[in-house]
Amino acid sequence: MRAIFKKDLSSFFHSMSGYLYLGIFFLLSAYYFVISNLMAGSNSVAEYFQNMTTTLMFLIPILTMRSFADEKKQRTDQLLFTLPLRTSAITIAKILASYVVFLIGIASTLVFAGVIAYLGHVDLYTTIGCYIGILAAGTTFITLGVFLSSLTDNQTVAAILTYAVLFALYLVTYVADFIHNDFLTRIIDSIAIFSRYTSFTYAVFDPSAIVYYLTLTIALYECTILVLTKDRVD
């Protein structure tokens, strides 16, 4: 498992995907920080993180598109399956490799919190809530991307699928405002993964949101294992 994790992590920096992801993340982070905090004179990172959470919808596919799609294209997936490792261990290694790159990006935003603290007073509870929320949501986004990557042998298709699903889930949040049917509203609320993040930006530590992201992550992880197990048997 460790070998797969190291191989996947290093592959991000032996290709353009890791640099592309972090480069775009850093640029957008700086832009949103200037607009949401410095120019607005705000000490709250709530709006900044709201923007960054939405931005992840575009960036996460860059991280996850290669996970299994590239293995299938290069026909190295069968080599993976011959290793004395469980499918679950392989899946976890792939998810963790993407998550580490994601964490590097998130860690860089601590500089902005430091700047706010230096210039004035940082809203500590809101800041902590935003970080907890984005780490939880990011886990779900990445696991979704890895799952969709396991369905195809084309990186571009995997990226487009991940973006399309995340974008659809993003739109669901706004569609709910125009639906007045209780049954449909409950269904929409159950899949509105972006709206679950909102409570964290108000320094409200909602355990149900954490449980929601954790449950969805586990479900997507299990779906990935089912797909890979089928491929392994075939």
PEKA-V598531 format. One record per backbone hydrogen bond with DSSP energy under -0.5 kcal/mol. NH is the residue of the N-H (numbers start at 1). CO is the residue of the C=O. If there is no record, write none. Layout:
# PEKA-V598531
nh->NH co->CO
nh->NH co->CO
This chain:
# PEKA-V598531
nh->5 co->1
nh->6 co->2
nh->7 co->3
nh->8 co->4
nh->9 co->5
nh->10 co->6
nh->11 co->7
nh->12 co->8
nh->12 co->9
nh->13 co->9
nh->13 co->10
nh->14 co->10
nh->18 co->12
nh->19 co->12
nh->19 co->15
nh->20 co->16
nh->21 co->17
nh->22 co->18
nh->23 co->19
nh->24 co->20
nh->25 co->21
nh->26 co->22
nh->27 co->23
nh->28 co->24
nh->29 co->25
nh->30 co->26
nh->31 co->27
nh->32 co->28
nh->33 co->29
nh->34 co->30
nh->35 co->31
nh->36 co->32
nh->37 co->33
nh->38 co->33
nh->39 co->34
nh->41 co->37
nh->42 co->37
nh->49 co->45
nh->50 co->46
nh->51 co->47
nh->52 co->48
nh->53 co->49
nh->54 co->50
nh->55 co->51
nh->56 co->52
nh->57 co->53
nh->57 co->54
nh->58 co->55
nh->59 co->55
nh->60 co->56
nh->62 co->59
nh->63 co->59
nh->63 co->60
nh->64 co->60
nh->65 co->61
nh->67 co->64
nh->70 co->66
nh->71 co->66
nh->72 co->68
nh->73 co->69
nh->74 co->70
nh->76 co->71
nh->77 co->71
nh->80 co->76
nh->81 co->77
nh->82 co->78
nh->82 co->79
nh->83 co->79
nh->83 co->80
nh->85 co->83
nh->90 co->86
nh->91 co->87
nh->92 co->88
nh->93 co->89
nh->94 co->90
nh->95 co->91
nh->96 co->92
nh->97 co->93
nh->98 co->94
nh->99 co->95
nh->100 co->96
nh->101 co->97
nh->102 co->98
nh->103 co->99
nh->104 co->100
nh->105 co->101
nh->106 co->102
nh->107 co->103
nh->108 co->104
nh->109 co->105
nh->109 co->106
nh->110 co->107
nh->111 co->108
nh->112 co->109
nh->113 co->109
nh->114 co->110
nh->115 co->111
nh->116 co->112
nh->117 co->113
nh->118 co->114
nh->119 co->115
nh->120 co->116
nh->123 co->43
nh->124 co->122
nh->127 co->123
nh->128 co->124
nh->129 co->125
nh->130 co->126
nh->131 co->127
nh->132 co->128
nh->133 co->129
nh->134 co->130
nh->135 co->131
nh->136 co->132
nh->137 co->133
nh->138 co->134
nh->139 co->135
nh->140 co->136
nh->141 co->137
nh->142 co->138
nh->143 co->139
nh->144 co->140
nh->145 co->141
nh->146 co->142
nh->147 co->143
nh->148 co->144
nh->149 co->145
nh->150 co->146
nh->151 co->148
nh->152 co->149
nh->155 co->153
nh->158 co->154
nh->159 co->155
nh->160 co->156
nh->161 co->157
nh->162 co->158
nh->163 co->159
nh->164 co->160
nh->165 co->161
nh->166 co->162
nh->167 co->163
nh->168 co->164
nh->169 co->165
nh->170 co->166
nh->171 co->167
nh->172 co->168
nh->173 co->169
nh->173 co->170
nh->174 co->170
nh->174 co->171
nh->175 co->171
nh->176 co->172
nh->177 co->174
nh->178 co->175
nh->179 co->176
nh->182 co->180
nh->185 co->181
nh->186 co->182
nh->187 co->183
nh->188 co->184
nh->189 co->185
nh->190 co->186
nh->191 co->187
nh->191 co->188
nh->192 co->188
nh->193 co->191
nh->196 co->192
nh->197 co->194
nh->198 co->195
nh->200 co->197
nh->201 co->197
nh->201 co->198
nh->202 co->198
nh->202 co->199
nh->203 co->200
nh->204 co->199
nh->205 co->203
nh->206 co->204
nh->207 co->205
nh->209 co->206
nh->210 co->206
nh->211 co->207
nh->212 co->208
nh->213 co->209
nh->214 co->210
nh->215 co->211
nh->216 co->212
nh->217 co->213
nh->218 co->214
nh->219 co->215
nh->220 co->216
nh->221 co->217
nh->222 co->218
nh->223 co->219
nh->224 co->220
nh->225 co->221
nh->226 co->222
nh->227 co->223
nh->228 co->224
nh->229 co->225
nh->230 co->226
nh->231 co->227
nh->232 co->228
nh->233 co->229
nh->234 co->230
